[in-house]
Amino acid sequence: MVNWLHDLSYFFGGAFLANAIPHFVSGTMGRPLQTPFAHPPGQGLSSSTLNVIWGFINFVVAYLLIVCVGDFDIRAAQPMIALGLGALLLSLFTAKSFGRFNGGNLRQ
């Protein structure tokens, strides 16, 4: 059955959703943030405008992967677990990766 392909889509939809939030929020607050388009990629800062655009693109991709694939039901455990795991794993990865630039990996 193709159900695992739907779950894979929801997993990546969760990852794109988790990636959209910090970019969109930072951009709308007028703050720069690392993007793949910065120099060096993923390390330098991109403008707040570029972050709003990048966040919005991530929201669109998340929507397409979550809503337009299969029959996503927010009340069903399996698709929500897949989406949640994608969001959690990407969030943990980015917290560790970008924490070194923003002081987030310091113990207090």
N, C-alpha and C positions, 0 to 999 in steps of 0.2 A: 504494500500500500504506500501511497505518497505522503502519508501523514507526517513522516519524519522530515520530509522536505518542507512542509508547512512550519514545523517546529524550528527548523533551521532558519527559515525566513523570519520567524518571530524573534529568534535569538539575535540575529543581526539587526532586526528592527529595534530591539531593545538597546543594542549597542549604539546605533545611530541616534536614537532618542536621547540616551545618556550623553552623547557627544554634542548634541544640539544645544542642550541647556546652558552649559558654561559659556559657550561662544555667543549665543544670543543674549544672555544676561549681561555678560561683560561688555559686549558691543553696545547694548542699549544704555548702559551706565557710562559710556564714553571711555571705557578702559581698553587698552591693548591686551592681547593675549596671544600665546603661541598658536600658529596654524601651520599646515603643510606648505603654505605659500610664503612663509617668512624666510629670511636668510640668516643662518642656515635653517633648512626646513625643520619645523617642529621645535626649534630652539629659540630663534629670534621672535620678536613681537610683531604682530600684524595690527593694522589700524582697527579702531572700533567699528568703522563702516564695513571693512572686510569681515570682521567677526560676526556682525549681524547677518551679512549675506551667507557666510559659511554656516552659521547656525540655522538659518532658514532652509538652506539646501539640505542639511541633515534632517530637519523636521520633515521635509517633503519625502526624502528617501525612507525615513522611518514610517511615515504614513503608507507609502506604497508597499513596503515589506510587511506591515502589520495588517492593514485594512484590505488591501487589494489581493492578497494571497490567501487562498482557502476561505474558511468561514470562521474568522476570529471571534471568540466569545470570551469576554472579560470575566464571566462567571465560571468558566471551565478551568480546571487546575493546570492541565498539561500545557496549553498555550501561554498561560500566565507565568508558569515556571520557566519556560523557554525564554520568554521576553525578559523576565526578572533576572535570570542568569546572565543573559547578554548584557543587560544594563549594569549589573553588579561587577562582572568581570572586567568590562571596559573601564568602569569607574575606578576600580582598584588599580588597574594598570596605569591609567592616566594620573591618579593620585601619586603613585610612586614615581612615575616618569617626570611629571611636571613639578612635583613637590621640590625637587632639587633647585628649580629656578625661582620658586616663590616662597621658599622657607617652610614648606609643608612637611618636610621629612625630619625636622628638628624635634628632638624630645624636649618636653617642657615639664 
